[in-house]
Amino acid sequence: MGTRDILDVYCPGCGFLNESVYYAPTCDFLTCVCESCGTEIDLEAYTGILVEDASNSQRINALADAIEAYYDRRK
């Protein structure tokens, strides 16, 4: 899992403002289609937010490790 964003995206093809575009790179929501002209917009390129930047897997793994270590100490 990771971050999810709701964006307003200007189409590079026609300039139309696509409102409330869902971008969740860790869930493979990586593109949107312009409502006006049908251009597919690469949201990773548009925002500069990479899948790696949006992922919180390292934090989740660290938390799981800390919980496991806590219970191991109690044995």
ABEGO torsion letter per residue (X at the ends): XBBBBBBBBBBAAAGBBBBGBBBBAAAGBABBBBAAAGBBBBAAAAAGBBAAAABAAAAAAAAAAAAAAAAAAAX
